[in-house]
Amino acid sequence: MTDIISAILAINPKAAASVENDDISKIIWLHGTTPIANSDILAKQKELIAEYNSKEYQRSRAEAYPSMADQLDDIYHNGIDAWKKTIKAVKDKYPKE
């Protein structure tokens, strides 16, 4: 999940702040950083979470693909078409939404 600090930095990459227990009511703005409205932070956090969730298929595919060494070995021993079949099976199991 995306934390409050990540949302703050997505809005202002130069912001300096600390947050106790990821509690939006416990933000301390540091080094003269202009405070960001809590509603803006929560909206950005929601946006970042939605973006993260939309890419779950990418994370699942990355875990399911054989290692590069195994993929190259597959190509060497079985040819490109067999390798494509292996990769397609993973893509079919974890489709883009």
DSSP file with accessible surface (Angstrom, degrees, kcal/mol):
  #  RESIDUE AA STRUCTURE BP1 BP2  ACC     N-H-->O    O-->H-N    N-H-->O    O-->H-N    TCO  KAPPA ALPHA  PHI   PSI    X-CA   Y-CA   Z-CA
    1    1 A M              0   0  185      0, 0.0     2,-0.4     0, 0.0    48,-0.0   0.000 360.0 360.0 360.0 153.4    0.0    0.0    0.0
    2    2 A T        -     0   0   23     43,-0.2    47,-0.1     1,-0.0     2,-0.1  -0.697 360.0-142.4 -87.7 130.1    1.1    3.5   -0.6
    3    3 A D     >  -     0   0   66     -2,-0.4     4,-1.7     1,-0.1     5,-0.1  -0.327  24.6-103.4 -89.0 172.2    2.0    5.5    2.5
    4    4 A I  H  > S+     0   0    4      1,-0.2     4,-2.6     2,-0.2     5,-0.2   0.902 119.4  53.8 -61.4 -43.6    1.4    9.2    3.3
    5    5 A I  H  > S+     0   0   51      1,-0.2     4,-2.9     2,-0.2     5,-0.2   0.912 106.3  52.8 -61.9 -40.5    5.0   10.2    2.7
    6    6 A S  H  > S+     0   0   53      1,-0.2     4,-1.7     2,-0.2    -1,-0.2   0.908 110.3  48.3 -60.6 -40.4    4.9    8.6   -0.8
    7    7 A A  H  X S+     0   0    0     -4,-1.7     4,-1.5     2,-0.2    -2,-0.2   0.921 111.3  50.0 -66.3 -42.3    1.8   10.6   -1.6
    8    8 A I  H  X S+     0   0    1     -4,-2.6     4,-3.1     1,-0.2     3,-0.4   0.942 112.1  47.3 -59.9 -47.4    3.4   13.8   -0.3
    9    9 A L  H  < S+     0   0   72     -4,-2.9    -1,-0.2     1,-0.2    -2,-0.2   0.791 106.6  57.8 -69.0 -26.2    6.6   13.2   -2.4
   10   10 A A  H  < S+     0   0   47     -4,-1.7    -1,-0.2    -5,-0.2    -2,-0.2   0.847 113.5  40.1 -69.5 -31.7    4.5   12.5   -5.5
   11   11 A I  H  < S+     0   0   64     -4,-1.5    -2,-0.2    -3,-0.4    -1,-0.2   0.909 137.8  11.4 -79.1 -46.1    2.9   15.9   -5.1
   12   12 A N    ><  -     0   0   55     -4,-3.1     3,-2.2    -5,-0.2    -1,-0.3  -0.840  63.1-167.6-137.6  97.6    6.1   17.7   -4.1
   13   13 A P  T 3  S+     0   0  105      0, 0.0    -4,-0.1     0, 0.0    -1,-0.1   0.709  91.1  52.8 -60.0 -18.2    9.4   15.7   -4.6
   14   14 A K  T 3  S+     0   0  189      2,-0.1    -5,-0.1    -5,-0.0    19,-0.0   0.402  82.0 124.2 -97.7   3.2   11.3   18.3   -2.6
   15   15 A A    <   -     0   0   13     -3,-2.2     2,-0.5    -7,-0.2    16,-0.1  -0.295  46.9-155.6 -65.2 146.5    9.0   18.2    0.4
   16   16 A A        +     0   0   25     14,-0.4    14,-3.2     2,-0.0     2,-0.3  -0.991  33.6 134.7-124.5 119.5   10.4   17.4    3.8
   17   17 A A  E     -A   29   0A  24     -2,-0.5     2,-0.3    12,-0.3    12,-0.2  -0.985  38.1-144.7-156.6 160.1    8.0   15.9    6.3
   18   18 A S  E     -A   28   0A  50     10,-2.3    10,-2.9    -2,-0.3     2,-0.4  -0.956  12.4-162.4-129.1 153.9    7.7   13.2    8.9
   19   19 A V  E     -A   27   0A  31     -2,-0.3     2,-0.5     8,-0.2     3,-0.5  -0.997  15.5-134.8-138.2 131.8    4.5   11.3    9.8
   20   20 A E  S >  S-     0   0  111      6,-1.3     3,-2.0    -2,-0.4     6,-0.2  -0.753  85.8 -18.5 -89.4 124.1    3.9    9.2   12.9
   21   21 A N  T 3  S-     0   0  138     -2,-0.5    -1,-0.2     1,-0.3     3,-0.1   0.783 114.0 -72.5  53.4  32.8    2.3    5.8   12.2
   22   22 A D  T 3  S+     0   0   72     -3,-0.5     2,-0.7     1,-0.2    -1,-0.3   0.813  91.0 152.5  53.6  33.2    1.2    6.9    8.7
   23   23 A D    X   -     0   0   56     -3,-2.0     3,-2.7     1,-0.1    -3,-0.4  -0.849  42.0-150.6 -98.0 114.6   -1.4    9.0   10.4
   24   24 A I  G >  S+     0   0   32     -2,-0.7     3,-0.7     1,-0.3    -1,-0.1   0.763  96.2  60.0 -59.9 -23.8   -2.3   12.0    8.2
   25   25 A S  G 3  S+     0   0   89      1,-0.2    -1,-0.3    -5,-0.1    -6,-0.0   0.545 100.0  59.6 -80.7  -2.4   -3.2   14.1   11.3
   26   26 A K  G <  S+     0   0   85     -3,-2.7    -6,-1.3    -6,-0.2     2,-0.4  -0.180  70.8 136.5-119.1  39.2    0.4   13.6   12.5
   27   27 A I  E <   -A   19   0A  26     -3,-0.7     2,-0.5    -8,-0.2    -8,-0.2  -0.726  35.0-163.5 -85.3 134.2    2.4   15.2    9.7
   28   28 A I  E     -A   18   0A 101    -10,-2.9   -10,-2.3    -2,-0.4     2,-0.4  -0.982  13.0-143.6-117.2 117.9    5.2   17.5   10.7
   29   29 A W  E     -A   17   0A  60     -2,-0.5     2,-0.3   -12,-0.2   -12,-0.3  -0.694  22.8-160.7 -83.9 130.9    6.4   19.7    7.9
   30   30 A L    >   +     0   0   64    -14,-3.2     3,-1.8    -2,-0.4   -14,-0.4  -0.762  54.6  13.3-114.9 158.0   10.2   20.2    8.0
   31   31 A H  T 3  S-     0   0  177      1,-0.3    -1,-0.2    -2,-0.3   -14,-0.0   0.813 126.9 -56.3  53.0  38.6   12.7   22.7    6.6
   32   32 A G  T 3  S+     0   0   77     -3,-0.2    -1,-0.3     1,-0.2     2,-0.2   0.651  84.5 166.6  74.6  13.8   10.2   25.3    5.6
   33   33 A T    <   -     0   0   20     -3,-1.8    -1,-0.2   -17,-0.3    -4,-0.1  -0.433  41.6-117.8 -63.5 131.4    8.1   22.9    3.4
   34   34 A T        -     0   0  111     -2,-0.2    -1,-0.1     1,-0.1    -4,-0.1  -0.566  36.3-112.1 -69.2 124.4    4.8   24.5    2.5
   35   35 A P        -     0   0   84      0, 0.0     2,-0.4     0, 0.0    -1,-0.1  -0.254  24.8-139.7 -58.9 146.9    2.1   22.2    4.0
   36   36 A I        -     0   0   22     -3,-0.0     5,-0.1     1,-0.0   -28,-0.0  -0.888  29.3-100.3-107.3 138.6   -0.1   20.3    1.5
   37   37 A A     >  -     0   0   50     -2,-0.4     4,-2.1     1,-0.1     3,-0.4  -0.279  24.6-128.5 -59.4 137.9   -3.8   20.0    2.3
   38   38 A N  H  > S+     0   0   76      1,-0.2     4,-2.9     2,-0.2     5,-0.2   0.876 109.7  57.2 -55.5 -38.5   -4.8   16.7    3.8
   39   39 A S  H  > S+     0   0   83      1,-0.2     4,-2.1     2,-0.2    -1,-0.2   0.889 107.0  48.4 -63.0 -36.7   -7.5   16.3    1.1
   40   40 A D  H  > S+     0   0   91     -3,-0.4     4,-2.3     2,-0.2    -1,-0.2   0.898 112.0  49.2 -68.6 -39.7   -4.8   16.6   -1.6
   41   41 A I  H  X S+     0   0    0     -4,-2.1     4,-2.7     2,-0.2    -2,-0.2   0.939 112.6  46.8 -64.7 -46.2   -2.6   14.1    0.1
   42   42 A L  H  X S+     0   0   79     -4,-2.9     4,-2.4     2,-0.2    -2,-0.2   0.886 111.8  51.1 -65.3 -37.0   -5.4   11.6    0.5
   43   43 A A  H  X S+     0   0   60     -4,-2.1     4,-2.2    -5,-0.2    -1,-0.2   0.923 112.3  46.4 -64.7 -42.8   -6.5   12.1   -3.2
   44   44 A K  H  X S+     0   0   48     -4,-2.3     4,-2.8     2,-0.2    -2,-0.2   0.906 110.9  52.8 -66.2 -40.5   -2.9   11.5   -4.4
   45   45 A Q  H  X S+     0   0   22     -4,-2.7     4,-2.4     2,-0.2    -2,-0.2   0.935 109.4  48.9 -60.2 -44.0   -2.6    8.4   -2.1
   46   46 A K  H  X S+     0   0  167     -4,-2.4     4,-2.4     1,-0.2    -1,-0.2   0.910 111.7  49.9 -61.4 -42.3   -5.8    7.0   -3.6
   47   47 A E  H  X S+     0   0  102     -4,-2.2     4,-2.3     2,-0.2    -2,-0.2   0.921 111.2  48.3 -62.5 -44.4   -4.5    7.7   -7.1
   48   48 A L  H  X S+     0   0   33     -4,-2.8     4,-2.6     2,-0.2    -2,-0.2   0.886 110.9  50.8 -66.2 -37.8   -1.2    6.0   -6.3
   49   49 A I  H  X S+     0   0   41     -4,-2.4     4,-2.9    -5,-0.2     5,-0.2   0.931 110.3  49.3 -65.4 -43.1   -2.9    2.9   -4.9
   50   50 A A  H  X S+     0   0   58     -4,-2.4     4,-2.1     2,-0.2    -2,-0.2   0.917 112.0  48.9 -62.1 -41.2   -5.1    2.6   -8.0
   51   51 A E  H  X S+     0   0   93     -4,-2.3     4,-0.7     2,-0.2    -2,-0.2   0.929 112.2  48.4 -64.0 -45.0   -2.1    2.8  -10.2
   52   52 A Y  H >< S+     0   0  113     -4,-2.6     3,-1.2     1,-0.2    -2,-0.2   0.945 112.6  48.1 -60.0 -47.5   -0.2    0.2   -8.1
   53   53 A N  H >< S+     0   0   86     -4,-2.9     3,-1.5     1,-0.3     4,-0.2   0.846 104.1  60.7 -64.4 -33.4   -3.3   -2.1   -8.2
   54   54 A S  H 3< S+     0   0   66     -4,-2.1    43,-0.3     1,-0.3     3,-0.3   0.677 103.5  52.3 -68.8 -15.0   -3.7   -1.7  -12.0
   55   55 A K  T XX S+     0   0   81     -3,-1.2     4,-1.5    -4,-0.7     3,-0.6   0.171  71.1 111.2-107.4  19.0   -0.2   -3.1  -12.5
   56   56 A E  H <> S+     0   0  110     -3,-1.5     4,-2.7     1,-0.2     5,-0.2   0.888  73.7  60.0 -59.6 -37.7   -0.7   -6.3  -10.4
   57   57 A Y  H 3> S+     0   0   35     -3,-0.3     4,-2.7    -4,-0.2    -1,-0.2   0.882 102.2  53.5 -58.8 -35.6   -0.5   -8.4  -13.6
   58   58 A Q  H <> S+     0   0   91     -3,-0.6     4,-2.3     2,-0.2    -1,-0.2   0.923 110.1  45.9 -65.9 -43.0    3.0   -7.0  -14.3
   59   59 A R  H  X S+     0   0   71     -4,-1.5     4,-1.7     2,-0.2    -2,-0.2   0.909 113.7  49.5 -66.2 -40.0    4.2   -8.1  -10.8
   60   60 A S  H  X S+     0   0   26     -4,-2.7     4,-1.7     1,-0.2    -2,-0.2   0.917 111.7  48.4 -65.3 -42.7    2.6  -11.5  -11.2
   61   61 A R  H  X S+     0   0   28     -4,-2.7     4,-2.5    -5,-0.2    -1,-0.2   0.920 107.0  55.9 -62.3 -44.6    4.1  -12.0  -14.6
   62   62 A A  H  < S+     0   0   70     -4,-2.3    -1,-0.2     1,-0.2    -2,-0.2   0.885 111.1  44.5 -58.0 -38.6    7.6  -11.0  -13.4
   63   63 A E  H  < S+     0   0  167     -4,-1.7    -1,-0.2     1,-0.2    -2,-0.2   0.826 116.0  47.3 -72.6 -32.6    7.4  -13.7  -10.7
   64   64 A A  H  < S+     0   0   42     -4,-1.7    -2,-0.2    -5,-0.2    -1,-0.2   0.745  88.5  96.3 -84.5 -26.1    6.0  -16.4  -13.1
   65   65 A Y  S  < S-     0   0   62     -4,-2.5     3,-0.1    -5,-0.1    22,-0.1  -0.371  82.4-110.2 -63.5 144.2    8.5  -15.9  -16.0
   66   66 A P        -     0   0   42      0, 0.0    -1,-0.1     0, 0.0    -2,-0.1  -0.295  46.6 -86.3 -63.9 159.7   11.4  -18.3  -16.1
   67   67 A S     >  -     0   0   62      1,-0.1     4,-2.6     4,-0.1     5,-0.2  -0.208  39.2-108.3 -61.6 160.6   14.8  -16.7  -15.3
   68   68 A M  H  > S+     0   0  127      1,-0.2     4,-2.8     2,-0.2     5,-0.2   0.897 121.7  54.3 -59.5 -38.9   16.6  -15.1  -18.3
   69   69 A A  H  > S+     0   0   69      1,-0.2     4,-2.3     2,-0.2    -1,-0.2   0.931 110.1  46.2 -61.8 -42.8   19.1  -18.0  -18.2
   70   70 A D  H  > S+     0   0   97      2,-0.2     4,-2.5     1,-0.2    -2,-0.2   0.880 111.6  52.1 -67.7 -36.4   16.3  -20.5  -18.4
   71   71 A Q  H  X S+     0   0   23     -4,-2.6     4,-2.4     2,-0.2    -2,-0.2   0.931 111.1  46.6 -65.1 -43.6   14.6  -18.6  -21.2
   72   72 A L  H  X S+     0   0  107     -4,-2.8     4,-2.6     2,-0.2    -2,-0.2   0.903 112.1  50.9 -65.0 -38.7   17.8  -18.5  -23.2
   73   73 A D  H  X S+     0   0   85     -4,-2.3     4,-2.8    -5,-0.2     5,-0.3   0.911 109.1  51.6 -64.0 -40.5   18.4  -22.2  -22.6
   74   74 A D  H  X>S+     0   0   29     -4,-2.5     4,-3.2     1,-0.2     5,-0.5   0.921 110.8  47.8 -61.7 -44.6   14.8  -22.9  -23.8
   75   75 A I  H  X5S+     0   0   47     -4,-2.4     4,-1.9     3,-0.2    -2,-0.2   0.935 113.2  48.4 -62.0 -45.4   15.5  -20.9  -27.0
   76   76 A Y  H  <5S+     0   0  191     -4,-2.6    -2,-0.2     1,-0.2    -1,-0.2   0.927 123.0  30.9 -61.4 -47.0   18.7  -22.7  -27.6
   77   77 A H  H  <5S+     0   0  116     -4,-2.8    -2,-0.2    -5,-0.2    -1,-0.2   0.821 136.1  21.7 -84.9 -30.6   17.3  -26.2  -27.0
   78   78 A N  H  X5S-     0   0  105     -4,-3.2     4,-0.5    -5,-0.3    -3,-0.2   0.477 102.6-119.9-120.6  -7.3   13.7  -25.8  -28.2
   79   79 A G  H  X< -     0   0   29     -4,-1.9     4,-1.8    -5,-0.5    -1,-0.2  -0.009  36.8 -67.1  90.0 167.0   13.7  -22.8  -30.5
   80   80 A I  H  > S+     0   0   80      1,-0.2     4,-3.0     2,-0.2     5,-0.2   0.875 126.9  57.8 -62.1 -40.5   11.9  -19.5  -30.5
   81   81 A D  H  > S+     0   0  128      1,-0.2     4,-1.9     2,-0.2    -1,-0.2   0.904 107.3  47.1 -63.5 -39.2    8.5  -20.9  -31.1
   82   82 A A  H  X S+     0   0   33     -4,-0.5     4,-2.0     2,-0.2    -1,-0.2   0.910 112.6  50.4 -66.8 -40.3    8.7  -23.1  -27.9
   83   83 A W  H  X S+     0   0   65     -4,-1.8     4,-2.5     1,-0.2     5,-0.2   0.929 108.6  51.9 -62.0 -44.7    9.9  -20.1  -26.0
   84   84 A K  H  X S+     0   0  115     -4,-3.0     4,-3.0     1,-0.2    -1,-0.2   0.888 107.2  53.7 -59.4 -38.2    7.1  -17.9  -27.3
   85   85 A K  H  X S+     0   0  163     -4,-1.9     4,-2.0    -5,-0.2    -1,-0.2   0.918 109.0  48.6 -63.3 -42.0    4.6  -20.6  -26.1
   86   86 A T  H  X S+     0   0   55     -4,-2.0     4,-1.3     2,-0.2    -2,-0.2   0.935 114.7  44.6 -63.1 -46.5    6.1  -20.6  -22.6
   87   87 A I  H  X S+     0   0   18     -4,-2.5     4,-2.5     1,-0.2    -2,-0.2   0.912 110.8  54.0 -66.8 -40.5    5.9  -16.8  -22.4
   88   88 A K  H  X S+     0   0  118     -4,-3.0     4,-3.0     1,-0.2     5,-0.2   0.881 102.7  57.9 -62.9 -36.7    2.4  -16.7  -23.9
   89   89 A A  H  X S+     0   0   59     -4,-2.0     4,-1.9     2,-0.2    -1,-0.2   0.909 109.1  45.2 -60.5 -40.4    1.2  -19.1  -21.2
   90   90 A V  H  X S+     0   0   18     -4,-1.3     4,-2.1     2,-0.2    -2,-0.2   0.935 113.3  49.6 -68.5 -43.8    2.3  -16.7  -18.5
   91   91 A K  H  < S+     0   0   86     -4,-2.5    -2,-0.2     1,-0.2    -1,-0.2   0.889 111.9  49.1 -63.3 -37.2    0.8  -13.7  -20.3
   92   92 A D  H  < S+     0   0   97     -4,-3.0    -1,-0.2     1,-0.2    -2,-0.2   0.868 110.3  50.5 -68.5 -36.0   -2.5  -15.7  -20.7
   93   93 A K  H  < S+     0   0  144     -4,-1.9    -2,-0.2     1,-0.3    -1,-0.2   0.854 123.4  30.5 -69.4 -35.3   -2.5  -16.6  -17.0
   94   94 A Y  S  < S-     0   0   65     -4,-2.1    -1,-0.3    -5,-0.1   -33,-0.1  -0.656  87.1-177.4-124.2  74.9   -1.9  -12.9  -16.0
   95   95 A P        -     0   0   74      0, 0.0     2,-0.1     0, 0.0   -38,-0.1  -0.289  33.8-100.9 -73.7 157.5   -3.6  -10.8  -18.7
   96   96 A K              0   0  142    -39,-0.1   -41,-0.1     1,-0.1   -42,-0.0  -0.474 360.0 360.0 -67.7 146.6   -3.6   -7.0  -18.9
   97   97 A E              0   0  200    -43,-0.3    -1,-0.1    -2,-0.1    -3,-0.0  -0.548 360.0 360.0-101.8 360.0   -6.9   -5.7  -17.6
